[in-house]
Amino acid sequence: MIIIKLGGSVITDKSQYRKFNRERVSDLCRQIKDSGLDVLVVHGAGSFGHVLAKQYGLQNGFSSEGQIMAAAQVQYDTRDLSQMVVREMIDAGIPAVSVAPGSCFVMDGGRLMANDTEAIERLCRLGIMPVTFGDVVTDRSKGFGICSGDQLMEVLADLFDVKKAIFVSDIDGLYTADPKKDKKARLLGCVDLETLQKIKSESSVDDVTGGVVSKMEAMLRMSTEDRDCILVNGTVDGRLGALLRGETVTCTIARGGMK
């Protein structure tokens, strides 16, 4: 099985609240369907989650009554986004169903606790793709927190013994610096722990889930001797499909783990 994260920067316009990139998502769904591979999909929240989450500091946990309505609104918005993504999957011929992470997981101190995975596993055995996403999730010690798509990728990759993990973003891969700000930034074809420690990078868009450095760390944690973790640009026509077909494409591969 392959697990794919459709990043919020690809499926939404992060600069506009609740702006869905329907045409792009439709194209990515068709590329996934045409691959004929056994795939599991996670997607980011993008502008459906990050705008209000940052405004009200939801990533830091419960601190005031003023956050409650914001948390409820974010959960409404992210579910709305997920239904839009699933609609495009169904239209592409993929039997998919949206599964809110808060319906089966909780967090504890910001750590995702995957103690009840039966529902997701049973969907997969039936041939139905569970599609989960970044969202506000209850937290045992903080009240609530942000469960990122990257955290879900890590949990699901181990749960389903995934052979390859693909992060679909709006950049060609990992760079030595932010390519949108630094013209001298160099694309890295492969990244390991030593390389990561040398890189000082920042996200070009504010991101409450940690930005580029967090993504690098998640990719390395997920990588093993038997599992490559790949970052690829989903805004380039046909690139994800080519990668799924086993073709050589511009991307970054994380290898070697965090040890």
N, C-alpha and C positions, 0 to 999 in steps of 0.2 A: 504494500500500500504506500501511496505518496500522500503527504499532507501539504496543503497549499494555504498560505495566508494571503488574502487579498487586502493589501494595506489601505488604510483610510485615506492616504494621500492619492490613491489611484481611483477608488470607488466614489470619493466625494471631493468637492472643492473645499479644502480646509479653511479658506479665507471667507467663506460664506456659510452662515448657519443653515443647516439642513439642505445643502446643495448636492444632489445625487447625480453622479456621472453615468446615467443610464446606458448611453451608447457604448461607453468603454466597458462597462460590466457585462453587457450583452455579448460583446466580442470576446471577452475573456472566458465567459461561460461556454461559448461555442468552441473555443480552442481546447478547453478542458474536456468537453464532450467528445470532440473529434479525436482526442488522444486515445480513447478506448481504455484508459488506465483506471485502476481502482484508486479513487481519489477521495480524500476527506478535506473539507474546506472550513477555514476560520476566516473571519473578516474583521477589520478594524472598525472603529466607531467614527473616525474622521470628524467632520463638522457637525455630525449628529450627536456627538458626545463630548468632544474636547472643549467646545466653546463655553458651555455652562459649567462643565467640571472644573475648568481653570478659574472661571469667574467666582465660583463659590468654594474653591479649595476642597473639592470632594475627595481628591486623592489623599488628603491628610487625615481623613476620618471625620467623624461627627464632632462638632464643636459648638454649634448653635442651632436653634430652631429654624433660623432662616435658610438652612441648607436642605431642610426636609422636602420642601416643594421642588427645589432644584434637582434633588436626587430622583424624585418621582418623575419629573419632566425628562431627565436624561434617560431613564429606563423606558419611558414611552417612546422617545425619539429613536433610541437604538433598536428597539423592537420594530419600529416603523421601517427603519433602514434595512434591517435584516429581512423583513418581508419583501421589500423591493428587490433585494439580491436574490432571494429564493424564487421570486416570480421570474426573473431572468433565467435562472437555472432550469426551472420547469419548462419555460418556453424553448430552451435549448435541448430539452429531452432528458434532463437529469432529474430523477426522483429525489427531491430534497425537501427537508423540513427544518424550520428554524427552531433552535433549542437555546433559550436564554440561559447563560451560565449560572445565574442566580437561582434557577429552578432545580439545579442538581449539585451545585458546588457552593461552599462558603469559603471565606478567607479567615486567616488568623494572623494579625500583625502584618498584613500585606501579602502574606503567603497563601497561595491557592491550595485549598485542601480538597483533593479529589477522592472523597471517601465513598461516593455513591455513583458509580458509572454504569449501573445495570441498564438504565433506559437508553443511553447512547449506544452501548454495545448491542442491545437487542435491535435497535433500528438498523445498525450496520448489517447484522446477520439477516435481516429481512430484505436487504438490498436498497434501503432508504438512506440517503446521505444526511446525517445530522449536521446542520450548519450552525456553529456557535460564533460568538462575537465579543469584542471588548465592551464592557458594561460596568455599571455600578453594582456591586455585590455586597451583601452583608458580611461584616467582619466581626469575629468573636470578641476582639479586644478593642477595636476602633469604631465599632458601630456599623460603619460601611467603608468601602474603599473602591478603588478602580482596579478591576480585573482586566488586564491588557490582553490583546490578541496574542502577544508573544508568550505570555504565561500559559495561555490555553494551548498554544502550539507545543510547548514543552511537555505538558501533562498528557496530551493526546498522542504525541509521538511515542512516548514510552508505553502508554496503554495499549496501542495497536501495533507495537513493534514496527514502526514506520521505517522504510528503507531509504527514503529521501524526503527532505523537508525543503520547501521552496517558499521564500518570502518575496511577494510581488510588490514592488515599490515604484516610486516615480524617478528613481535614479538608476544608473547602469550597474551599480554595485557599490562596494565600500571604497572610500578614497582616503588618501593620507590627510585630507582636510575637506571642508565643505566645498564641493565643486561649484555651488551656486554663489559662493562668496570669494573663493580663492582660485584664480586662474592657473596657479601652479599645482593644484591638487592632482594627484596621480591615482589612477584606478588600480586597485589591487586585485589580481586574478585569483589569489588564494590568501587567506588570512589564518594565522594561528595565534596562540596566546601571546607569544613573544611580540608578534607584530601589533596586536591589540594594545599591549602595554606602551608601545611607542607612539601610538596615534592619539592626538588630541583633536577631537572633532565635536562639533555642535550642530544641532538640527537647524535647518533653514526655516522651519516652522515650529512655533511653540508646541510642545508635546508633553502632556502631563504623564505619559507612561515612560518617559526617560529618554526619548530621542535616539540618535544614532548609536551612542555608546552602549545604551541598554540593549539595542538590537544586536550589536556585535557580540555582547556577552551571552545573550540568549542563543544566538546561532552556535557559538562555540560550546555552550553547555549541551546543546542538542546533538552536536556532531560526535560521532564515534568512529571506530575502525570500519564499521559496516554501514555508517549513515553519513552521507554528505548533506550539508545544509547550504542552500544556494540563495543568493539575493539577485533578483533579475528585474529589469525595467518592464513593467506592464503597460506603459504608455507607448511603447514601440510596437507597431503592428506586427503580429505574428510571432513575436519573440518567445512568449510563454509556450505557445504550441510547438515551436521548433525545439525548445528545451525538453519538453515532454516527449518529443519524438527521438530524443537522444542526439540531436544535432549540437554542434559546437556553437555557442552564442556568447555575446558579451555579458559577463556576469562576474560575481565573486563567490568563491566556494570556501566555506569555513570547514576546517579540518583540525583534528588533534585534540579536541576537548579543552577543558579548562585546567588540566593538570600539567 
